Amino acid sequence: MPEKVQTIVVGAGPAGSAAAYVLAKTGHEVMLVDRAQKPGEKNVSGCLLNGSVLEKLIPNVWEISPVERHVNKHRVSFLSGDSATTLEYSSGDSFASDNSTYTINRSKFDRWFSQMAENAGALLVEGVLVEGVIEDDQRVIGIRSDGEEVHADVVIAADGVNSMVSTDAGLKGTLEPSEMGLGVKEVYSLPREIIEERFGLEGSQGVAHSFLGCTLGEAGGGFLYTNLNTISLGSVAHLSGFESGRLEAPELVAPLKSHPLVRRMIAGGELIEYSAHLVSESGYSGMPKLYDDGIIVVGDAAGLVLNLGYAFEGMNYAISSGIAAAQAVRNAVSAGDFSKSQLSSYWHHLEKWGIIGNLRRFKHAPDFLSNPRLHTEYAETINAIARNTFKGEGQRKKMLQLATHEMFSRVPLPYIMKDLLEALRAL
């Protein structure tokens, strides 16, 4: 590694590669460091990417990047027992466009994106674990790894939810179990034609499916994404749920994949991958300091994750924050000033991307989604209403009468009022 560069980006995930790519494209001297031998090899495969974010950087990105399918069907299912009630939005889009949402394989995508940064002029250093920062008079001036030091004007910490860089720099403390989630994912191999027939897809169309009521009453949820010839299936739950003893990491996906609805979706598939990953669940109130003298924090390391139950923003915010960090660094280079005051423009760039506004707007969502009744009684109520609506046995009730009966038979009125107010405040 060199002794000195203008900017060091730690972590070649979406946030880090985005920052390095933007800086390198403008002739900035930037070193992109990743602990893996090849970027992406340590990442959980399969996630969603909104193409409109990358399209601003790379025109026609869907034509040159390793995306799997463009999502034209979004589904949300409420599970209880063997029952399921599903809502679906279908766009009918036959072809991808610059505002499509894609399913991707993180291993392939991260490797491609880091190579794009390298091709743009960034120095890509692989297989190096950055242990922390070096400081001078409380200002970050570089990184250290295995006894070696590299100096820089500014360091961008993009090293994930357990960021060693931002922690060592004093920007991030220890997260509580309630502020973190564990995601476990299984990937099943199926022939492309079977996936398309089973999910009603044509060509490169895909499905993104969210589930509620699949984590044994603990706060969390499930997901399923269709890739070209694989299906990504997983569950996420608060770490606090594991403390209760009801959840065990190796079996986190078991309740979801054993449900009749999901069991049919993955029938005949060969399990080819199992992985786990920590995610931030703290929301706006749990964000660490995002910048200081000589350092900026981006992506998962900055807690820039938005979970609404029916929608999840992680990778899109990671890429956007990487771009925002690069814009702030370019401003600092022009000013010849890498102080906290100058790097505060990072916050303003995040606001322009809409990230801060969204996190602030939905700052109560983590508390609402942790309500155990949401994952038990309310899921059961929705399925009971659907069952009695469509089966129509005996004397039929009017819809409002049916809903009131099913709701009040499971949840006392004071709790219903309390939960309704929390839902209105959160969502």
C-alpha positions as CSV (number, residue, x, y, z in Angstrom):
1,M,0.0,0.0,0.0
2,P,1.2,3.6,-0.6
3,E,2.3,5.8,2.3
4,K,-0.2,8.7,1.4
5,V,-3.2,9.2,-0.8
6,Q,-5.8,11.9,-0.9
7,T,-8.7,9.7,0.2
8,I,-9.0,6.2,1.6
9,V,-12.3,4.4,1.3
10,V,-12.6,1.4,3.7
11,G,-15.0,-1.3,2.4
12,A,-15.8,-2.2,-1.2
13,G,-19.5,-2.7,-0.8
14,P,-22.0,-0.5,-2.6
15,A,-21.4,2.6,-0.5
16,G,-17.6,2.4,-0.7
17,S,-17.5,1.6,-4.4
18,A,-19.9,4.4,-5.2
19,A,-17.7,6.9,-3.3
20,A,-14.5,5.6,-4.9
21,Y,-16.1,5.6,-8.4
22,V,-17.3,9.2,-8.2
23,L,-14.0,10.5,-6.8
24,A,-11.9,8.5,-9.3
25,K,-14.0,9.7,-12.3
26,T,-13.1,13.3,-11.4
27,G,-9.4,12.5,-11.2
28,H,-9.2,12.3,-7.4
29,E,-6.6,10.1,-5.9
30,V,-8.5,7.4,-4.0
31,M,-7.6,4.0,-2.5
32,L,-10.4,1.5,-2.0
33,V,-9.6,-1.1,0.6
34,D,-11.6,-4.3,1.3
35,R,-10.9,-7.1,3.8
36,A,-12.1,-9.8,1.3
37,Q,-9.8,-11.4,-1.2
38,K,-12.4,-10.4,-3.8
39,P,-15.1,-7.8,-3.0
40,G,-18.4,-9.3,-2.4
41,E,-17.3,-12.8,-1.3
42,K,-18.3,-12.1,2.3
43,N,-21.7,-10.7,1.4
44,V,-25.1,-12.2,1.7
45,S,-26.4,-13.0,-1.8
46,G,-29.6,-11.6,-3.2
47,C,-31.2,-8.2,-2.5
48,L,-33.1,-5.4,-4.2
49,L,-31.6,-2.4,-6.0
50,N,-33.4,0.6,-7.3
51,G,-31.9,1.4,-10.8
52,S,-32.7,5.1,-10.6
53,V,-29.9,5.6,-8.1
54,L,-27.1,4.0,-10.2
55,E,-28.6,5.4,-13.4
56,K,-27.4,8.9,-12.2
57,L,-23.9,7.6,-12.2
58,I,-23.8,5.0,-15.0
59,P,-26.3,5.4,-17.9
60,N,-28.1,2.2,-19.0
61,V,-26.6,0.5,-15.9
62,W,-29.0,-2.5,-16.3
63,E,-27.4,-3.3,-19.6
64,I,-23.8,-3.6,-18.3
65,S,-24.2,-4.6,-14.6
66,P,-24.9,-8.1,-13.4
67,V,-28.5,-7.6,-12.4
68,E,-30.7,-10.7,-12.2
69,R,-34.3,-9.7,-12.8
70,H,-36.3,-6.5,-12.9
71,V,-39.1,-6.6,-10.3
72,N,-42.6,-6.0,-11.7
73,K,-44.5,-7.8,-8.9
74,H,-44.4,-6.7,-5.2
75,R,-46.2,-8.8,-2.7
76,V,-46.8,-8.6,1.1
77,S,-48.2,-11.6,2.9
78,F,-49.6,-11.9,6.5
79,L,-49.0,-15.4,7.9
80,S,-50.7,-17.2,10.8
81,G,-50.8,-20.9,11.2
82,D,-51.2,-22.4,7.7
83,S,-53.1,-19.4,6.5
84,A,-51.9,-16.5,4.4
85,T,-53.4,-13.2,3.1
86,T,-51.5,-11.6,0.3
87,L,-51.5,-8.1,-1.2
88,E,-49.9,-7.7,-4.7
89,Y,-49.0,-4.8,-6.9
90,S,-48.1,-5.7,-10.5
91,S,-46.8,-3.1,-12.9
92,G,-47.0,-5.3,-16.0
93,D,-43.6,-3.9,-17.2
94,S,-42.1,-6.3,-19.7
95,F,-38.7,-4.6,-20.0
96,A,-36.2,-3.0,-17.6
97,S,-35.8,0.8,-17.5
98,D,-33.8,3.3,-15.6
99,N,-36.4,3.4,-12.7
100,S,-36.8,-0.4,-12.4
101,T,-36.1,-2.3,-9.2
102,Y,-33.8,-5.2,-9.7
103,T,-32.9,-8.4,-7.8
104,I,-29.1,-8.8,-7.7
105,N,-26.5,-11.2,-6.4
106,R,-24.3,-9.2,-4.0
107,S,-21.2,-11.2,-4.6
108,K,-21.4,-10.6,-8.4
109,F,-22.6,-7.0,-8.1
110,D,-20.0,-5.9,-5.5
111,R,-17.2,-7.4,-7.5
112,W,-18.4,-5.6,-10.7
113,F,-18.9,-2.3,-8.9
114,S,-15.5,-2.3,-7.3
115,Q,-14.0,-3.1,-10.7
116,M,-15.9,-0.1,-12.2
117,A,-14.2,2.1,-9.5
118,E,-10.8,0.5,-10.3
119,N,-11.3,1.1,-14.0
120,A,-12.2,4.7,-13.3
121,G,-8.8,5.2,-11.6
122,A,-9.2,4.0,-8.0
123,L,-6.5,1.9,-6.4
124,L,-8.2,-1.3,-5.3
125,V,-6.5,-3.1,-2.4
126,E,-8.0,-6.5,-1.5
127,G,-7.5,-8.8,1.4
128,V,-6.6,-6.1,3.9
129,L,-8.4,-5.8,7.2
130,V,-8.4,-2.2,8.4
131,E,-8.1,-2.3,12.2
132,G,-8.6,1.4,13.0
133,V,-7.6,4.9,12.2
134,I,-4.5,7.0,13.0
135,E,-5.1,10.4,14.5
136,D,-3.2,13.6,15.0
137,D,-4.6,16.1,17.6
138,Q,-8.0,14.3,17.4
139,R,-8.2,14.5,13.6
140,V,-8.3,11.3,11.5
141,I,-5.3,11.3,9.2
142,G,-5.2,7.7,7.9
143,I,-5.7,4.0,8.6
144,R,-3.7,1.2,10.2
145,S,-3.6,-2.5,9.3
146,D,-1.3,-5.2,10.7
147,G,1.3,-2.7,11.8
148,E,1.2,-0.7,8.5
149,E,-0.1,2.9,8.2
150,V,-1.4,4.8,5.3
151,H,-2.1,8.5,5.6
152,A,-4.8,10.4,3.8
153,D,-6.6,13.8,3.8
154,V,-9.9,12.1,4.5
155,V,-11.1,8.6,5.3
156,I,-14.5,7.3,4.3
157,A,-15.8,4.5,6.6
158,A,-17.9,2.1,4.5
159,D,-17.0,-1.1,6.5
160,G,-20.5,-2.2,7.5
161,V,-22.7,-2.3,10.5
162,N,-19.9,-3.4,12.8
163,S,-17.6,-0.6,11.5
164,M,-14.2,-0.9,13.1
165,V,-13.1,2.4,11.5
166,S,-16.0,4.6,12.8
167,T,-15.8,2.9,16.2
168,D,-12.1,3.4,16.6
169,A,-12.5,7.1,15.5
170,G,-15.1,7.6,18.3
171,L,-18.0,8.3,16.1
172,K,-20.0,5.1,16.9
173,G,-20.7,3.4,20.1
174,T,-21.9,-0.1,20.9
175,L,-25.4,-0.9,19.6
176,E,-28.0,-2.5,21.8
177,P,-29.6,-5.8,20.8
178,S,-32.9,-4.0,20.1
179,E,-31.1,-1.7,17.7
180,M,-29.7,-4.6,15.5
181,G,-31.2,-7.4,13.6
182,L,-29.9,-10.7,12.3
183,G,-30.8,-11.7,8.8
184,V,-30.4,-15.3,7.7
185,K,-30.8,-16.2,4.0
186,E,-31.0,-19.4,2.1
187,V,-30.6,-19.6,-1.7
188,Y,-32.3,-22.3,-3.7
189,S,-31.4,-23.3,-7.2
190,L,-34.2,-23.9,-9.7
191,P,-34.3,-24.0,-13.5
192,R,-35.2,-20.6,-14.9
193,E,-38.3,-21.9,-16.7
194,I,-39.7,-23.3,-13.5
195,I,-39.2,-20.0,-11.7
196,E,-41.0,-18.1,-14.4
197,E,-43.8,-20.6,-14.7
198,R,-44.3,-20.8,-10.9
199,F,-44.3,-17.0,-10.3
200,G,-46.1,-16.0,-13.5
201,L,-43.1,-14.2,-15.0
202,E,-42.1,-13.4,-18.6
203,G,-38.5,-12.9,-19.6
204,S,-36.5,-11.0,-17.0
205,Q,-39.5,-10.1,-14.8
206,G,-39.2,-10.8,-11.1
207,V,-41.0,-10.9,-7.8
208,A,-40.2,-9.3,-4.4
209,H,-42.2,-10.8,-1.6
210,S,-42.3,-9.7,2.0
211,F,-43.8,-11.7,4.9
212,L,-45.1,-10.8,8.3
213,G,-45.9,-13.3,11.0
214,C,-43.0,-15.7,10.3
215,T,-40.7,-15.0,13.3
216,L,-42.6,-16.9,16.1
217,G,-44.2,-13.7,17.5
218,E,-40.9,-11.8,17.8
219,A,-40.2,-8.5,15.9
220,G,-39.1,-9.3,12.4
221,G,-40.2,-10.5,9.0
222,G,-39.3,-12.5,5.9
223,F,-38.5,-12.0,2.3
224,L,-38.3,-13.8,-1.0
225,Y,-36.7,-12.6,-4.2
226,T,-36.6,-14.3,-7.6
227,N,-33.3,-14.3,-9.4
228,L,-32.6,-15.8,-12.8
229,N,-32.2,-19.4,-11.7
230,T,-32.2,-19.1,-7.9
231,I,-34.6,-18.0,-5.2
232,S,-33.4,-16.0,-2.2
233,L,-35.4,-16.7,0.9
234,G,-34.7,-15.3,4.3
235,S,-35.9,-13.9,7.7
236,V,-34.7,-11.0,9.8
237,A,-35.4,-10.6,13.5
238,H,-34.3,-8.3,16.3
239,L,-31.3,-9.6,18.3
240,S,-33.5,-9.1,21.4
241,G,-35.7,-11.9,20.1
242,F,-32.9,-14.4,20.4
243,E,-32.4,-13.4,24.1
244,S,-36.0,-14.7,24.8
245,G,-34.9,-18.2,23.6
246,R,-37.7,-18.5,21.1
247,L,-35.5,-17.8,18.2
248,E,-32.3,-19.6,17.2
249,A,-30.1,-18.3,14.4
250,P,-29.6,-21.6,12.5
251,E,-33.4,-22.1,12.4
252,L,-34.5,-18.6,11.8
253,V,-35.8,-19.3,8.3
254,A,-37.5,-22.6,9.3
255,P,-41.0,-21.1,10.2
256,L,-41.1,-19.3,6.9
257,K,-40.0,-22.0,4.6
258,S,-42.3,-24.6,6.3
259,H,-45.4,-22.5,5.7
260,P,-47.5,-24.0,2.9
261,L,-47.5,-20.8,0.8
262,V,-43.7,-20.6,0.8
263,R,-43.1,-24.4,0.8
264,R,-44.8,-24.5,-2.6
265,M,-42.6,-21.6,-3.9
266,I,-39.3,-23.4,-3.2
267,A,-40.5,-26.9,-3.9
268,G,-37.8,-28.9,-5.8
269,G,-35.2,-26.3,-5.2
270,E,-31.7,-27.3,-4.1
271,L,-30.2,-25.4,-1.2
272,I,-26.9,-24.0,-2.5
273,E,-26.1,-21.2,0.0
274,Y,-26.7,-20.3,3.7
275,S,-25.5,-17.1,5.1
276,A,-26.2,-14.6,8.0
277,H,-25.7,-10.9,8.3
278,L,-26.2,-8.2,10.9
279,V,-28.4,-5.2,10.0
280,S,-29.0,-1.9,11.7
281,E,-32.6,-1.5,13.1
282,S,-32.1,1.7,15.1
283,G,-33.5,4.2,12.6
284,Y,-33.0,7.9,12.7
285,S,-32.6,8.2,16.5
286,G,-29.8,5.6,16.5
287,M,-27.6,7.1,13.8
288,P,-24.0,7.6,14.9
289,K,-22.0,10.8,14.2
290,L,-21.7,10.8,10.4
291,Y,-18.6,13.0,10.0
292,D,-15.7,14.5,12.0
293,D,-12.3,16.0,11.3
294,G,-10.9,13.9,8.5
295,I,-13.6,11.2,8.4
296,I,-17.1,10.5,6.9
297,V,-19.2,7.4,7.6
298,V,-21.5,5.9,5.0
299,G,-23.9,3.1,4.3
300,D,-24.6,0.4,7.0
301,A,-21.7,1.8,9.0
302,A,-23.8,5.0,9.3
303,G,-27.0,3.2,10.1
304,L,-28.6,4.5,6.9
305,V,-31.2,1.8,6.7
306,L,-35.0,2.3,6.5
307,N,-37.3,-0.7,7.4
308,L,-41.1,-0.1,7.0
309,G,-42.1,-3.7,7.0
310,Y,-43.5,-3.5,3.5
311,A,-40.4,-1.8,2.1
312,F,-36.7,-1.9,2.9
313,E,-34.1,0.7,2.0
314,G,-30.5,-0.4,2.6
315,M,-28.5,-0.8,-0.6
316,N,-30.0,2.2,-2.3
317,Y,-29.2,4.4,0.7
318,A,-25.7,2.9,0.8
319,I,-25.0,3.9,-2.8
320,S,-26.6,7.3,-2.4
321,S,-24.6,8.0,0.8
322,G,-21.4,7.0,-1.0
323,I,-22.1,9.5,-3.7
324,A,-22.9,12.2,-1.1
325,A,-19.6,11.5,0.7
326,A,-17.7,11.8,-2.6
327,Q,-19.5,15.2,-3.2
328,A,-18.5,16.4,0.3
329,V,-14.9,15.3,-0.2
330,R,-14.7,17.1,-3.6
331,N,-16.0,20.3,-1.8
332,A,-13.3,19.8,0.9
333,V,-10.6,19.4,-1.8
334,S,-11.7,22.6,-3.5
335,A,-11.6,24.4,-0.1
336,G,-8.3,22.8,1.0
337,D,-10.1,22.1,4.3
338,F,-10.9,18.6,5.7
339,S,-12.2,19.8,9.0
340,K,-15.5,18.7,10.6
341,S,-17.0,22.0,9.7
342,Q,-16.2,21.6,6.0
343,L,-17.2,17.9,5.8
344,S,-20.6,18.8,7.3
345,S,-21.7,19.4,3.7
346,Y,-22.1,15.6,3.6
347,W,-25.2,16.0,5.7
348,H,-26.6,18.5,3.2
349,H,-25.9,16.1,0.3
350,L,-27.7,13.3,2.2
351,E,-30.7,15.6,2.6
352,K,-30.7,16.3,-1.2
353,W,-30.8,12.6,-1.8
354,G,-33.9,12.4,0.5
355,I,-32.2,10.0,2.9
356,I,-32.3,12.2,6.0
357,G,-35.9,13.4,5.3
358,N,-37.1,9.8,5.0
359,L,-35.3,8.6,8.1
360,R,-36.7,11.5,10.0
361,R,-40.2,11.1,8.6
362,F,-40.3,7.4,9.6
363,K,-38.3,7.7,12.8
364,H,-41.0,6.0,14.9
365,A,-41.2,3.0,12.5
366,P,-38.7,0.8,14.5
367,D,-40.8,1.1,17.6
368,F,-44.0,0.3,15.8
369,L,-42.6,-2.7,14.0
370,S,-41.3,-4.2,17.3
371,N,-44.9,-4.4,18.6
372,P,-45.4,-8.2,19.2
373,R,-49.1,-7.9,18.4
374,L,-48.3,-6.9,14.9
375,H,-46.7,-10.3,14.3
376,T,-49.3,-12.4,16.1
377,E,-52.8,-11.1,16.9
378,Y,-53.1,-8.7,13.9
379,A,-51.7,-11.2,11.4
380,E,-54.3,-13.7,12.8
381,T,-57.1,-11.1,12.5
382,I,-56.3,-10.3,8.9
383,N,-56.4,-14.0,8.0
384,A,-59.6,-14.5,9.9
385,I,-61.3,-11.6,8.1
386,A,-60.2,-13.0,4.8
387,R,-61.3,-16.5,5.6
388,N,-64.8,-15.5,6.7
389,T,-65.1,-13.1,3.8
390,F,-64.3,-15.6,1.1
391,K,-65.6,-18.9,2.6
392,G,-68.9,-17.3,3.5
393,E,-70.1,-20.1,5.8
394,G,-73.5,-19.6,7.6
395,Q,-74.9,-16.1,8.1
396,R,-72.7,-13.5,6.5
397,K,-71.7,-10.4,8.4
398,K,-71.1,-7.0,6.9
399,M,-67.4,-6.3,6.4
400,L,-67.1,-3.7,9.2
401,Q,-69.0,-5.9,11.6
402,L,-66.8,-8.9,10.6
403,A,-63.6,-6.9,11.1
404,T,-64.7,-5.5,14.4
405,H,-65.7,-8.9,15.7
406,E,-62.4,-10.5,14.7
407,M,-60.3,-7.6,16.0
408,F,-62.0,-7.3,19.4
409,S,-62.0,-11.0,20.0
410,R,-58.2,-11.0,19.9
411,V,-57.1,-7.5,21.1
412,P,-58.6,-5.4,23.9
413,L,-59.9,-2.0,22.7
414,P,-57.3,0.1,24.7
415,Y,-54.5,-1.8,22.9
416,I,-56.2,-1.3,19.5
417,M,-56.4,2.4,20.1
418,K,-52.8,2.6,21.3
419,D,-51.5,0.5,18.3
420,L,-53.6,2.6,15.8
421,L,-52.1,5.8,17.1
422,E,-48.6,4.3,16.9
423,A,-49.2,3.2,13.4
424,L,-50.4,6.6,12.3
425,R,-47.4,8.2,13.9
426,A,-44.9,5.7,12.4
427,L,-46.2,5.1,8.9
